[in-house]
Every structure is written in structure tokens, then in C-alpha cells.
């Protein structure tokens, strides 16, 4: 069965079995060496940091990125951006009793 590389980093998923392998890596030793370079951190449950030290962006930069991505996704979907006031926004307000 023919397999195809997906856009996920270095991963290939077999269409029939769903088995995930690394693209361009054939032996188990090569796969082990490739995985050894992955940026993985081990932390105790509940000891996670509130912020990721690898992320050097500011809050303003992250908000700007979310806005840009939102605009791109509405354009990609071919839909018009909804124009309504906050009072008209769909949803339900749930207040504790």
C-alpha cells in the first residue's frame, strides 16, 4: 500500500493501518536518533510553568497574531466576517447563583 507524507513534521501516516512512521527514516536506530533531537521536556504533573520560556513574543504580538490568523481563516473559508455588536453576539451568559 502506498503511503504519503503529511504536512506534519517528518511524519508519514499509512492510509490503511494509520501507522505513523518518520519520513525518510527506515531503520529503528535512525528513528531513535531522529526522536532524540525532538524538543521534549519532562515535568511533574502540577509543576508546569505558566509561560513557555521558549516563547519570546509579547502579549501584544500574540494578540496581533491571533487577529491576523482569524482574518486569514475567515478569508480562507470564503465567509464574510460577522458584523454585530457585543450585545448581539450569539451565546449565553451563565452567572453563578
Beta strands, then each sheet from edge to edge (+ up, - down):
strand 1: 4-5
strand 2: 11-13
strand 3: 20-22
sheet 1: 1+ 2- 3+
end
